[in-house]
């Protein structure tokens, strides 16, 4: 009897250790630092989630150019495990743009992208690194920030030191702020969401979560 129990426990632990989808080890929301480019900056975020044992992602890249304004690059696709790494293949891609920050992004174009492949791997700091940004501007871009996140919940990042924008909020599933304050703020030192107690402005990116009713 004890022998059978031991075998059952061993098999259960083997599933937990070897199944890359069990426990959702990679799920969440990831952001890079703001990257300075020749004509402005870019910021990359990726939302990873699973459904029915398969992993998917939504990737968004904010690009600012002094001579143009803002572009938002959107990729959605599937993820597959490759050893300790992940392979990301986009299935639908589009670019939206605007010249004034307070305006809404307008669709610029959709394009075929299923021939593209991105690699997610860990660096020496145990950060996930993507092989390149969505349009290839940056190579081996680390995701410095990892937030606990449920797919579909509206989350925005406040971009510091951006004189081009009045508020600097940009993020996932956020269709305007609705004149409402966020519900939560991310505490990077504790690695959790806390009740919103006011906006913080410093050199670091700040992350806020709104109620789902404001998602698109």
C-alpha positions, -999 to 999 in steps of 0.1 A, spaced: 0 0 0 27 24 10 47 14 -21 17 23 -43 13 57 -26 49 65 -31 47 57 -68 16 79 -71 33 108 -53 64 104 -76 43 104 -107 23 135 -96 55 154 -88 70 143 -122 40 159 -139 44 191 -119 81 193 -127 80 184 -164 47 199 -176 56 234 -188 20 245 -187 12 233 -152 11 261 -127 14 287 -154 51 293 -148 55 320 -175 21 336 -175 18 373 -167 26 407 -181 62 417 -190 77 451 -199 111 462 -211 127 494 -200 121 524 -222 147 521 -249 163 552 -265 164 551 -302 179 574 -329 147 595 -332 129 589 -299 122 558 -278 104 525 -277 88 504 -250 78 467 -254 52 448 -234 40 412 -237 10 395 -221 13 357 -218 -16 334 -210 -27 298 -216 -60 282 -227 -67 245 -227 -31 236 -222 -17 259 -249 2 292 -245 -5 324 -263 7 360 -262 -3 395 -270 27 418 -277 25 456 -279 53 480 -288 50 517 -283 73 537 -306 78 575 -305 95 594 -333 101 631 -330 93 637 -366 62 615 -367 45 609 -334 35 576 -319 32 541 -334 17 512 -316 27 478 -330 4 449 -321 12 412 -325 -8 382 -313 2 346 -317 11 312 -302 40 300 -280 57 266 -279 83 253 -255 117 245 -268 138 231 -239 142 260 -214 132 285 -241 100 296 -258 93 301 -295 68 329 -303 52 329 -337 28 358 -346 -4 351 -364 -18 386 -368 0 419 -368 -10 456 -372 4 491 -367 -16 520 -354 -5 556 -352 -13 591 -340 4 624 -340 -11 638 -308 -9 618 -276 -44 626 -264 -59 613 -297 -69 576 -303 -46 554 -322 -58 549 -358 -52 518 -378 -23 524 -402 -19 489 -417 -22 452 -412 5 429 -425 14 392 -429 38 382 -401 34 344 -397 69 340 -412 84 358 -382 98 339 -352 109 353 -318 128 335 -291 123 340 -254 152 329 -232 166 337 -198 197 358 -192 222 358 -163 198 380 -142 170 354 -146 151 379 -168 132 367 -199 148 382 -230 132 384 -264 154 379 -295 143 413 -309 117 440 -306 86 436 -328 100 456 -357 136 445 -352 150 478 -338 164 463 -306 181 429 -304 181 407 -272 158 430 -253 153 420 -217 119 422 -199 130 439 -167 95 440 -152 72 410 -146 37 416 -132 12 392 -119 -17 395 -144 -49 379 -157 -54 382 -194 -79 409 -203 -75 431 -172 -66 467 -181 -31 476 -171 -12 508 -180 24 519 -176 32 555 -167 62 566 -188 86 588 -169 104 619 -182 83 621 -214 77 658 -221 59 648 -253 29 635 -233 8 651 -206 1 619 -186 21 592 -202 -3 563 -197 -1 534 -222 -10 498 -218 -30 467 -223 -68 466 -227 -71 502 -217 -96 521 -238 -93 555 -221 -92 562 -184 -129 571 -181 -120 599 -157 -114 572 -130 -83 565 -109 -67 532 -110 -78 504 -86 -43 492 -79 -6 500 -82 22 475 -87 48 473 -59 80 461 -75 98 455 -42 71 432 -29 61 418 -63 24 423 -59 -6 447 -65 -16 471 -38 -46 494 -34 -40 527 -53 -29 555 -31 -18 581 -56 3 584 -87 41 582 -83 65 600 -105 102 591 -106 127 576 -130 111 541 -129 82 529 -150 50 528 -128 23 503 -134 -14 507 -126 -44 485 -129 -79 497 -137 -112 479 -132 -122 456 -161 -151 479 -171 -126 502 -187 -110 475 -209 -117 474 -247 
